[in-house]
Amino acid sequence: MSYSSGWVSRFWGAMLAVLASVLLPGWAHAADFRDPVDRQFLVWPNIPVIRASDFDEYAGDRKIFSNLHEAQGDPAAILAALQAVDALQTHHDRRSVNELGRSLNVQVIAELDRLARNINTRTPKLRFEFASITPAELQRPAALDAKALDALKAKASQINVVAYLTYTQLGGSFVQLTGTLVKLSSGESQSFTVTGPVTQVGAALALEWFNYFYGNRLAPHKNPMPDREWLNAAPSHINQLVSLDVARRYCQSQGAGLPGLEELEVGETSGIYHGGVELKKNALYHLNSGMYYSSEPQLDNRVRPNLNPHGSNAYYYCIRRKKAAATESVKEPTTRPVKAAVKKQADRG
């Protein structure tokens, strides 16, 4: 297949690498896709609906979708992206089963509009907008003079987000539908997947988008003990019960110590993904004083004393205080030796 606009060749070199950054967690953007919090996102209302297998069949599609995940903040690139999205929509409308693409496009936008009106919001988070761009302007920019072309680019730059849907036909009338939103300025994307009858998946996807943008946003977790770090037990002690002396000696070898009661409780509450630790159920853990019993039903008796000098065998973690950043201080020269020498000379005189 071919696309009339000549913008494609300018972007393809870096596209696959950018798409990989979306798919690989290690490269993912740290910022929330909904940031900034109070911003309304203008979404291009023509949403291509593509059969999932077409990604593998058509090189042109792969290139265009890779480009959508490219950070492309300048007006000319955004205008080119909108042209490509519309070209995809036109192409795949002819291929969709029973005009699936057109019906899903209308269904998703209409359902989002209904949900937004139900909460009486004056400023919907997602606003589907053509930015006063006519089809003729979008598809024939080469025929415009320089002033009109600049005006078209300025209007296109108002669009923050484009969307595309991919579907896989399942048994009977069921389909799996994935809707992806892409920020044109940064290449960030957010995808949502629903499964159901073909007549209902559009509404289901709209509900997913609605809940994501209108749901409560929790504050990011903060490490309650930023000045301390947890260390796992020695490699040979993982999942092993050891004596108090053995646990203490290993922690000391790491410049650390066994945790106190409050430290272990805070670490358990934070969990391993937020700077804490994960404890086994119904297990004993060494503390710097006593032992900790990780049993939820016995919250009032979680700390048990060591009843013998060496303590019972238990699991353990070490905790170490982080070293403060070294700061160089300029020491003022002391005057005491000078004063002492002057005094001594006076006494002699």
TIKENU-702112 format. One record per residue (C-alpha): residue number from 1; x, z negated, y. Coordinates in pm, 1 decimal. Example, Ala and Ser with C-alpha at 12.3 -4.5 7.8 and 13.67 -1.06 7.14 Angstrom:
<martors>
+-----+----------+----------+----------+
! seq !        x !        z !        y !
+-----+----------+----------+----------+
!   1 !   1230.0 !   -780.0 !   -450.0 !
!   2 !   1367.0 !   -714.0 !   -106.0 !
+-----+----------+----------+----------+
</martors>
This chain:
<martors>
+-----+----------+----------+----------+
! seq !        x !        z !        y !
+-----+----------+----------+----------+
!   1 !      0.0 !      0.0 !      0.0 !
!   2 !    109.5 !     42.6 !    359.2 !
!   3 !     52.8 !   -133.1 !    687.6 !
!   4 !     29.0 !     60.1 !   1011.9 !
!   5 !    213.9 !   -188.3 !   1232.8 !
!   6 !    591.5 !   -160.7 !   1241.9 !
!   7 !    665.5 !   -531.4 !   1278.3 !
!   8 !    737.7 !   -598.9 !    913.1 !
!   9 !   1099.4 !   -488.5 !    906.0 !
!  10 !   1203.7 !   -739.5 !   1172.0 !
!  11 !   1132.0 !  -1050.2 !    967.7 !
!  12 !   1184.7 !   -990.9 !    598.5 !
!  13 !   1546.9 !  -1101.9 !    570.7 !
!  14 !   1482.8 !  -1477.3 !    598.8 !
!  15 !   1129.5 !  -1490.6 !    459.2 !
!  16 !   1192.9 !  -1585.8 !     97.0 !
!  17 !   1421.5 !  -1870.2 !    198.9 !
!  18 !   1157.0 !  -2002.5 !    435.8 !
!  19 !    886.8 !  -1980.7 !    169.9 !
!  20 !   1112.8 !  -2176.5 !    -62.9 !
!  21 !   1138.5 !  -2447.2 !    200.5 !
!  22 !    761.4 !  -2484.3 !    182.4 !
!  23 !    757.8 !  -2505.6 !   -195.5 !
!  24 !   1058.4 !  -2731.2 !   -251.7 !
!  25 !    990.4 !  -3098.2 !   -166.1 !
!  26 !   1346.0 !  -3164.3 !    -58.9 !
!  27 !   1310.7 !  -2915.9 !    223.7 !
!  28 !    965.8 !  -3020.5 !    334.1 !
!  29 !    893.3 !  -3100.4 !    697.0 !
!  30 !    872.8 !  -3471.4 !    769.3 !
!  31 !    609.4 !  -3441.9 !   1042.2 !
!  32 !    240.2 !  -3464.4 !    959.4 !
!  33 !     72.7 !  -3123.6 !    973.1 !
!  34 !   -200.9 !  -3274.0 !   1194.7 !
!  35 !     44.4 !  -3373.9 !   1467.9 !
!  36 !      2.5 !  -3402.7 !   1757.4 !
!  37 !   -289.1 !  -3636.6 !   1688.7 !
!  38 !   -516.1 !  -3537.5 !   1978.8 !
!  39 !   -456.7 !  -3165.0 !   1960.8 !
!  40 !   -727.0 !  -2911.3 !   1880.2 !
!  41 !   -596.5 !  -2631.9 !   1656.9 !
!  42 !   -717.8 !  -2279.0 !   1728.6 !
!  43 !   -747.2 !  -2092.2 !   1398.0 !
!  44 !   -765.4 !  -1715.3 !   1360.3 !
!  45 !  -1112.9 !  -1659.8 !   1208.5 !
!  46 !  -1021.5 !  -1363.1 !    988.2 !
!  47 !   -908.4 !  -1531.3 !    665.2 !
!  48 !   -767.4 !  -1307.3 !    392.0 !
!  49 !   -887.2 !  -1387.6 !     38.8 !
!  50 !   -638.5 !  -1266.6 !   -221.1 !
!  51 !   -642.6 !  -1279.1 !   -598.0 !
!  52 !   -352.3 !  -1502.7 !   -701.9 !
!  53 !   -194.8 !  -1237.3 !   -922.1 !
!  54 !   -164.4 !  -1003.0 !   -624.6 !
!  55 !    127.9 !  -1209.7 !   -498.5 !
!  56 !    327.5 !  -1078.3 !   -793.5 !
!  57 !    186.3 !   -726.9 !   -786.3 !
!  58 !    242.6 !   -627.1 !   -426.0 !
!  59 !    572.8 !   -654.0 !   -245.9 !
!  60 !    398.3 !   -603.1 !     87.5 !
!  61 !    179.2 !   -908.0 !     36.4 !
!  62 !    473.4 !  -1122.6 !    -62.4 !
!  63 !    661.1 !  -1025.5 !    249.6 !
!  64 !    368.7 !  -1089.0 !    480.9 !
!  65 !    294.4 !  -1428.5 !    334.3 !
!  66 !    658.1 !  -1525.1 !    347.5 !
!  67 !    660.7 !  -1428.2 !    712.7 !
!  68 !    365.9 !  -1653.6 !    789.4 !
!  69 !    582.5 !  -1949.1 !    687.3 !
!  70 !    855.0 !  -1844.3 !    928.3 !
!  71 !    886.9 !  -2033.4 !   1255.8 !
!  72 !    781.4 !  -1759.3 !   1495.7 !
!  73 !    702.2 !  -1907.9 !   1833.0 !
!  74 !    747.3 !  -1603.8 !   2056.4 !
!  75 !    430.7 !  -1417.2 !   2162.6 !
!  76 !    530.7 !  -1083.5 !   2010.5 !
!  77 !    583.9 !  -1235.7 !   1666.2 !
!  78 !    252.6 !  -1422.7 !   1677.5 !
!  79 !     71.0 !  -1103.4 !   1772.4 !
!  80 !    239.9 !   -926.9 !   1480.3 !
!  81 !    135.9 !  -1206.2 !   1243.4 !
!  82 !   -229.5 !  -1174.4 !   1348.3 !
!  83 !   -212.8 !   -800.3 !   1290.4 !
!  84 !    -73.6 !   -857.7 !    942.5 !
!  85 !   -340.6 !  -1115.2 !    855.5 !
!  86 !   -615.3 !   -875.9 !    957.2 !
!  87 !   -452.6 !   -595.7 !    757.3 !
!  88 !   -447.8 !   -821.9 !    451.4 !
!  89 !   -809.5 !   -915.5 !    499.0 !
!  90 !   -918.0 !   -553.3 !    526.0 !
!  91 !   -717.9 !   -451.8 !    221.3 !
!  92 !   -832.5 !   -733.7 !     -5.0 !
!  93 !  -1196.4 !   -721.0 !    102.1 !
!  94 !  -1211.9 !   -391.8 !    -84.6 !
!  95 !  -1060.0 !   -551.1 !   -394.2 !
!  96 !  -1253.1 !   -880.5 !   -403.5 !
!  97 !  -1513.7 !   -923.7 !   -673.2 !
!  98 !  -1860.1 !   -869.2 !   -525.6 !
!  99 !  -1722.3 !   -901.1 !   -172.1 !
! 100 !  -1592.3 !  -1249.8 !   -254.2 !
! 101 !  -1353.3 !  -1245.7 !     39.6 !
! 102 !  -1611.8 !  -1186.1 !    308.6 !
! 103 !  -1855.9 !  -1440.4 !    166.3 !
! 104 !  -1589.1 !  -1711.2 !    134.8 !
! 105 !  -1467.0 !  -1647.6 !    487.4 !
! 106 !  -1812.9 !  -1697.8 !    630.7 !
! 107 !  -1894.0 !  -1988.6 !    398.8 !
! 108 !  -1582.4 !  -2190.4 !    484.3 !
! 109 !  -1617.2 !  -2151.7 !    860.8 !
! 110 !  -1991.8 !  -2215.5 !    860.4 !
! 111 !  -1957.1 !  -2529.9 !    648.1 !
! 112 !  -1680.0 !  -2665.8 !    869.5 !
! 113 !  -1898.4 !  -2604.3 !   1172.6 !
! 114 !  -2188.9 !  -2786.0 !   1007.3 !
! 115 !  -1974.8 !  -3085.7 !    915.5 !
! 116 !  -1832.4 !  -3107.4 !   1268.8 !
! 117 !  -2180.7 !  -3093.5 !   1422.7 !
! 118 !  -2296.8 !  -3372.7 !   1191.8 !
! 119 !  -2052.5 !  -3614.3 !   1353.9 !
! 120 !  -2145.9 !  -3496.7 !   1705.2 !
! 121 !  -1789.3 !  -3419.7 !   1805.4 !
! 122 !  -1739.5 !  -3230.4 !   2128.9 !
! 123 !  -1386.8 !  -3120.8 !   2041.2 !
! 124 !  -1360.6 !  -3011.3 !   1677.7 !
! 125 !  -1012.2 !  -3041.9 !   1530.3 !
! 126 !  -1028.8 !  -2689.3 !   1392.1 !
! 127 !  -1173.9 !  -2425.0 !   1622.0 !
! 128 !  -1199.0 !  -2070.1 !   1489.4 !
! 129 !  -1132.2 !  -1842.9 !   1783.3 !
! 130 !  -1046.0 !  -1476.0 !   1845.3 !
! 131 !   -895.5 !  -1571.8 !   2185.2 !
! 132 !  -1089.6 !  -1285.8 !   2349.6 !
! 133 !   -893.5 !  -1028.8 !   2149.6 !
! 134 !  -1090.8 !   -719.6 !   2052.2 !
! 135 !  -1021.3 !   -531.9 !   1726.1 !
! 136 !   -908.8 !   -228.6 !   1925.0 !
! 137 !   -656.0 !   -433.3 !   2122.2 !
! 138 !   -515.5 !   -595.7 !   1811.0 !
! 139 !   -473.9 !   -285.1 !   1600.8 !
! 140 !   -356.7 !    -40.6 !   1871.0 !
! 141 !   -113.1 !   -232.9 !   2092.7 !
! 142 !    118.7 !     69.8 !   2114.8 !
! 143 !   -145.4 !    248.3 !   2321.9 !
! 144 !   -144.0 !    -26.4 !   2583.7 !
! 145 !     70.7 !    -21.1 !   2895.6 !
! 146 !    329.3 !   -294.5 !   2945.8 !
! 147 !    102.1 !   -513.4 !   3156.9 !
! 148 !   -187.4 !   -493.7 !   2907.8 !
! 149 !     48.4 !   -557.1 !   2616.3 !
! 150 !    187.2 !   -870.9 !   2781.2 !
! 151 !   -168.5 !   -991.3 !   2841.0 !
! 152 !   -250.0 !   -930.5 !   2473.1 !
! 153 !     57.1 !  -1126.3 !   2362.7 !
! 154 !    -42.6 !  -1415.2 !   2589.7 !
! 155 !   -391.4 !  -1425.5 !   2437.2 !
! 156 !   -252.6 !  -1410.0 !   2083.4 !
! 157 !    -18.4 !  -1699.3 !   2158.5 !
! 158 !   -321.4 !  -1925.0 !   2205.9 !
! 159 !   -378.5 !  -1912.7 !   1828.8 !
! 160 !   -205.6 !  -2209.3 !   1665.2 !
! 161 !   -296.3 !  -2159.7 !   1299.4 !
! 162 !   -375.6 !  -1885.2 !   1052.1 !
! 163 !   -531.1 !  -1940.9 !    710.2 !
! 164 !   -538.2 !  -1756.3 !    381.3 !
! 165 !   -719.4 !  -1816.8 !     53.4 !
! 166 !   -601.4 !  -1735.2 !   -297.0 !
! 167 !   -828.1 !  -1748.6 !   -599.4 !
! 168 !   -808.1 !  -1730.1 !   -976.6 !
! 169 !  -1109.9 !  -1639.0 !  -1184.4 !
! 170 !  -1188.1 !  -1889.0 !  -1459.2 !
! 171 !  -1455.8 !  -1871.1 !  -1724.9 !
! 172 !  -1798.8 !  -1749.8 !  -1620.4 !
! 173 !  -1864.5 !  -1777.3 !  -1249.2 !
! 174 !  -1604.1 !  -2048.7 !  -1193.1 !
! 175 !  -1301.2 !  -1988.1 !   -973.8 !
! 176 !  -1008.2 !  -2193.8 !   -855.7 !
! 177 !   -959.9 !  -2154.5 !   -482.0 !
! 178 !   -658.4 !  -2258.7 !   -275.3 !
! 179 !   -678.2 !  -2258.8 !    102.2 !
! 180 !   -354.7 !  -2270.1 !    301.3 !
! 181 !   -322.0 !  -2336.9 !    672.3 !
! 182 !     -2.3 !  -2224.2 !    846.5 !
! 183 !    122.5 !  -2316.6 !   1193.4 !
! 184 !    250.3 !  -2003.2 !   1363.6 !
! 185 !    489.6 !  -2193.4 !   1588.6 !
! 186 !    678.7 !  -2383.1 !   1317.6 !
! 187 !    594.6 !  -2231.6 !    979.3 !
! 188 !    461.3 !  -2565.2 !    851.1 !
! 189 !    181.5 !  -2530.6 !    596.7 !
! 190 !    -76.6 !  -2743.2 !    419.9 !
! 191 !   -261.8 !  -2630.3 !    105.3 !
! 192 !   -583.5 !  -2753.5 !    -59.5 !
! 193 !   -720.2 !  -2653.8 !   -402.2 !
! 194 !  -1078.3 !  -2676.9 !   -531.3 !
! 195 !  -1252.8 !  -2553.6 !   -845.5 !
! 196 !  -1619.1 !  -2468.3 !   -896.2 !
! 197 !  -1884.9 !  -2198.2 !   -908.9 !
! 198 !  -1807.7 !  -1905.1 !   -684.2 !
! 199 !  -2112.6 !  -1985.5 !   -470.3 !
! 200 !  -1990.0 !  -2340.5 !   -398.5 !
! 201 !  -1611.1 !  -2335.4 !   -373.2 !
! 202 !  -1615.6 !  -2227.0 !     -8.7 !
! 203 !  -1815.8 !  -2534.2 !     89.2 !
! 204 !  -1596.2 !  -2754.0 !   -128.6 !
! 205 !  -1281.9 !  -2623.9 !     41.0 !
! 206 !  -1435.8 !  -2675.4 !    385.0 !
! 207 !  -1504.3 !  -3037.8 !    292.1 !
! 208 !  -1138.4 !  -3083.6 !    188.9 !
! 209 !  -1020.5 !  -2945.8 !    521.6 !
! 210 !  -1273.1 !  -3156.2 !    710.1 !
! 211 !  -1176.8 !  -3480.7 !    536.7 !
! 212 !   -809.5 !  -3410.6 !    598.8 !
! 213 !   -844.7 !  -3349.3 !    972.6 !
! 214 !  -1120.0 !  -3597.9 !   1049.3 !
! 215 !  -1031.6 !  -3878.7 !    808.0 !
! 216 !   -851.8 !  -4194.8 !    910.5 !
! 217 !   -479.4 !  -4162.0 !    959.7 !
! 218 !   -285.4 !  -4464.4 !    841.4 !
! 219 !     23.7 !  -4571.6 !   1028.9 !
! 220 !    346.9 !  -4485.6 !    846.0 !
! 221 !    484.2 !  -4770.4 !    639.8 !
! 222 !    772.5 !  -4968.0 !    787.4 !
! 223 !   1029.1 !  -5141.6 !    572.3 !
! 224 !    961.9 !  -5516.8 !    622.7 !
! 225 !   1327.4 !  -5598.2 !    547.6 !
! 226 !   1529.1 !  -5323.4 !    716.6 !
! 227 !   1840.7 !  -5541.5 !    726.9 !
! 228 !   1853.1 !  -5575.3 !    347.4 !
! 229 !   1883.8 !  -5334.0 !     57.7 !
! 230 !   1789.0 !  -5370.4 !   -306.1 !
! 231 !   2031.4 !  -5297.3 !   -586.5 !
! 232 !   1930.9 !  -5231.0 !   -944.6 !
! 233 !   2068.1 !  -5443.1 !  -1224.6 !
! 234 !   2396.1 !  -5332.6 !  -1381.7 !
! 235 !   2362.5 !  -5007.9 !  -1579.9 !
! 236 !   2408.3 !  -5196.1 !  -1907.9 !
! 237 !   2143.3 !  -5449.5 !  -1801.5 !
! 238 !   1862.4 !  -5204.0 !  -1724.4 !
! 239 !   1555.3 !  -5311.5 !  -1925.2 !
! 240 !   1759.2 !  -5599.5 !  -2071.5 !
! 241 !   1705.7 !  -5974.9 !  -2046.1 !
! 242 !   2025.4 !  -6149.0 !  -1933.5 !
! 243 !   2127.7 !  -6502.7 !  -1842.1 !
! 244 !   2130.4 !  -6638.2 !  -1489.4 !
! 245 !   2511.5 !  -6652.3 !  -1481.7 !
! 246 !   2546.3 !  -6289.7 !  -1591.7 !
! 247 !   2296.4 !  -6171.1 !  -1329.9 !
! 248 !   2458.7 !  -6378.2 !  -1056.1 !
! 249 !   2811.2 !  -6255.0 !  -1136.9 !
! 250 !   2705.9 !  -5890.4 !  -1128.9 !
! 251 !   2530.6 !  -5931.4 !   -794.0 !
! 252 !   2838.9 !  -6101.8 !   -651.0 !
! 253 !   3054.9 !  -5812.3 !   -771.6 !
! 254 !   2840.6 !  -5584.1 !   -553.6 !
! 255 !   2867.7 !  -5801.7 !   -245.3 !
! 256 !   2510.8 !  -5913.6 !   -301.9 !
! 257 !   2315.6 !  -6203.0 !   -446.3 !
! 258 !   1996.5 !  -6283.4 !   -630.5 !
! 259 !   1686.8 !  -6268.5 !   -408.0 !
! 260 !   1489.6 !  -6563.7 !   -286.0 !
! 261 !   1122.2 !  -6609.9 !   -365.8 !
! 262 !    992.2 !  -6459.6 !    -41.6 !
! 263 !   1232.7 !  -6166.4 !    -60.8 !
! 264 !   1120.5 !  -6072.8 !   -411.4 !
! 265 !    753.1 !  -6106.1 !   -320.5 !
! 266 !    798.3 !  -5882.1 !    -14.9 !
! 267 !   1003.3 !  -5634.9 !   -217.7 !
! 268 !    734.6 !  -5618.3 !   -486.8 !
! 269 !    463.7 !  -5565.6 !   -226.2 !
! 270 !    655.2 !  -5281.2 !    -57.5 !
! 271 !    722.9 !  -5094.8 !   -381.7 !
! 272 !   1005.8 !  -4860.3 !   -468.2 !
! 273 !    889.3 !  -4583.8 !   -231.2 !
! 274 !    896.5 !  -4808.9 !     75.8 !
! 275 !   1224.4 !  -4992.5 !     47.9 !
! 276 !   1118.7 !  -5243.5 !   -218.1 !
! 277 !   1122.7 !  -5287.5 !   -595.6 !
! 278 !    889.7 !  -5244.2 !   -890.7 !
! 279 !    850.7 !  -5536.0 !  -1132.7 !
! 280 !    747.6 !  -5523.2 !  -1494.9 !
! 281 !    420.1 !  -5692.1 !  -1580.5 !
! 282 !    429.0 !  -6037.0 !  -1737.4 !
! 283 !    805.2 !  -6063.4 !  -1705.5 !
! 284 !   1055.4 !  -6319.9 !  -1579.2 !
! 285 !   1297.9 !  -6237.1 !  -1296.6 !
! 286 !   1597.3 !  -6436.3 !  -1179.0 !
! 287 !   1590.7 !  -6578.4 !   -827.5 !
! 288 !   1863.6 !  -6759.2 !   -637.0 !
! 289 !   1658.2 !  -7068.9 !   -709.4 !
! 290 !   1417.2 !  -7082.6 !  -1002.1 !
! 291 !   1256.9 !  -6786.8 !  -1179.1 !
! 292 !    975.7 !  -6550.9 !  -1086.2 !
! 293 !    694.5 !  -6468.0 !  -1326.3 !
! 294 !    534.6 !  -6130.5 !  -1249.1 !
! 295 !    187.1 !  -6199.5 !  -1379.9 !
! 296 !   -106.3 !  -6121.6 !  -1154.3 !
! 297 !   -352.4 !  -6361.6 !  -1323.7 !
! 298 !   -117.2 !  -6654.1 !  -1253.3 !
! 299 !    -57.2 !  -6617.7 !   -884.0 !
! 300 !    -30.0 !  -6993.4 !   -833.5 !
! 301 !    241.8 !  -7035.6 !  -1093.0 !
! 302 !    469.3 !  -6739.2 !  -1039.5 !
! 303 !    783.5 !  -6941.2 !   -974.8 !
! 304 !    916.3 !  -7135.6 !  -1270.7 !
! 305 !   1214.0 !  -7371.6 !  -1253.7 !
! 306 !   1519.2 !  -7318.4 !  -1470.8 !
! 307 !   1487.4 !  -7595.8 !  -1726.7 !
! 308 !   1847.6 !  -7572.6 !  -1847.9 !
! 309 !   2180.0 !  -7540.5 !  -1664.9 !
! 310 !   2225.2 !  -7176.2 !  -1760.7 !
! 311 !   1864.7 !  -7071.0 !  -1717.2 !
! 312 !   1648.1 !  -6860.1 !  -1946.5 !
! 313 !   1718.8 !  -6491.9 !  -1996.0 !
! 314 !   1532.2 !  -6268.0 !  -1752.6 !
! 315 !   1538.1 !  -5938.6 !  -1563.4 !
! 316 !   1687.9 !  -5922.3 !  -1215.7 !
! 317 !   1749.8 !  -5726.7 !   -899.9 !
! 318 !   2024.9 !  -5790.5 !   -647.2 !
! 319 !   1973.2 !  -5795.8 !   -273.8 !
! 320 !   2242.6 !  -5728.2 !    -16.5 !
! 321 !   2243.7 !  -5761.8 !    356.7 !
! 322 !   2332.3 !  -5439.4 !    534.1 !
! 323 !   2641.0 !  -5453.5 !    749.1 !
! 324 !   2568.4 !  -5431.8 !   1118.2 !
! 325 !   2715.9 !  -5130.8 !   1293.2 !
! 326 !   3065.8 !  -5215.6 !   1406.0 !
! 327 !   3098.1 !  -5230.3 !   1782.6 !
! 328 !   3429.8 !  -5222.3 !   1955.0 !
! 329 !   3471.3 !  -5489.8 !   2218.7 !
! 330 !   3743.0 !  -5489.5 !   2478.3 !
! 331 !   3905.3 !  -5827.3 !   2487.7 !
! 332 !   4000.3 !  -5954.6 !   2828.8 !
! 333 !   4363.2 !  -6067.7 !   2844.3 !
! 334 !   4388.5 !  -6443.1 !   2840.2 !
! 335 !   4559.7 !  -6617.4 !   3131.5 !
! 336 !   4625.9 !  -6946.7 !   2959.2 !
! 337 !   4988.6 !  -6875.4 !   2859.7 !
! 338 !   5064.6 !  -6761.7 !   3214.6 !
! 339 !   4911.3 !  -7073.5 !   3365.8 !
! 340 !   5097.9 !  -7292.7 !   3118.5 !
! 341 !   5425.9 !  -7126.3 !   3207.2 !
! 342 !   5365.5 !  -7173.6 !   3581.5 !
! 343 !   5282.6 !  -7542.2 !   3529.4 !
! 344 !   5596.5 !  -7594.9 !   3317.7 !
! 345 !   5812.4 !  -7429.8 !   3584.7 !
! 346 !   5655.8 !  -7655.6 !   3852.5 !
! 347 !   5731.5 !  -7968.5 !   3649.7 !
! 348 !   6093.0 !  -7864.3 !   3624.0 !
! 349 !   6109.6 !  -7816.5 !   3996.5 !
+-----+----------+----------+----------+
</martors>
